[in-house]
Every structure is written in C-alpha cells, then in structure tokens.
Amino acid sequence: MLFGPVFAALWQVLGRKGLEPSAPAKFGLALVQVGLGFLVFVWGAKAVGLGTMTPVLFVFLIYLLHTTGELCLSPVGLSAMTRLAPLHLASFIMGAWFYMTAVGNFVAGKIGEATGGESGEMSKELTLSIYSTIGWVTIFIAVIVLALSPFVKKWMHLDTLEDRVTPGDSEAVYGGRDEEPATVGVPRA
C-alpha cells in the first residue's frame, strides 16, 4: 500500500523524461528483485551461521524486494493484458492472468513442501539451498527476459493500438461529445 503511489509516481517521472522501461523490461526488473530477495536472505542467513537465527533485517529485505518486484509486475501486467488483448478476448485473457496467479501460489506451496514446511523435517541448510537455487534461476530468467524485452516490445505493436471508446461509450460518458468535459458534473448549456 505504501509503495504503490511511489511506483506510480516513479513511472510517470521516468515517462516524462523518456526513460520509462517497457512493460517487458519491467517484468525483467521484477524478476531481478525477486531473485535478489532470495539471494540477500540466503546471504544474511549464512553470514550469521546455520546454528543462529537469521536477523530480522534480512526477513524485511526479502519482503521489501519481493514487494517492489510485485509492483513492477502485477499492475504493469494487468494493464498490458487489458491493453493488448483483442476486445472479444479481454475477459478470457484476464481470467488466464488470474489463473496463472493461482498456479504460482500452487508452485509456492510445493516449494514450501520441499523445504519441509508442511510435514517434513525442516532444516535451515535445505531451505537456504532451495532459496539459493530459486534466486539464481530467477536472476538467470530475468537476464533472458531483459535481453528479449526490446523484441517483445516491438511485437506488442503499441504504436498501432487505437482508443477503444465506442460511440455508445462516448454518449454515456461524455454526453455525445468526442472530448471529455472540462469539469465533471457541470451540465451542458
């Protein structure tokens, strides 16, 4: 909640300066942050030793990096799916987006099982090994996504997208005018 407006302002400032990353690049940045979150946590846990509890600072850092990564992914992805989906498939595409969120939660549960979280013997060494693997694999995938992002941006054909306001929408929203009224709620003369 606290970082949402910060990221919205960040994208606007970068956009005005012509430096805003594309949606695919933001996905890559999100993956970098998720991978770094796991690796920072592993580093912090190993720095104090396997027999000692991990300092809470590293728990905060993993949450911080994962939260900022989520803010580079979720709102951007929702916007991209809505904007790029053919009009007749928009609901289906949004359903697929949320279905994949459910699949991600299922995979997270399986990772939790692998670390012994549900019914097995949980060991710090095994957990850190799994987190380290997840971190490095995620960084590797992020590098691929970032390398491919210029090509994906071209495939998105953003320059050919048109405004999807229909005449009926214009009538309902703007009283039949093509432009938005200067003041909302002021009746036309």
Buried (B, 14 or more C-beta within 10 A) or exposed (E): EEEEEEBEEBBEEEEEEEEBBBBBBBBBBBBBBBBBBBBBBBBBBBEEEEEEEBEEEBBEBBEBBBBBBBBBBEBBBEEBBEEBBEEEEBEEBBEEBEEEEEEEEEEEEEBBEBBBEEEEEEEBEBBBBBBBEBBBEBBEBBBEBBEBBEEBBEEBEEEEEEEEEEEEEBEEEBEEEEEEEEEEEEEEE
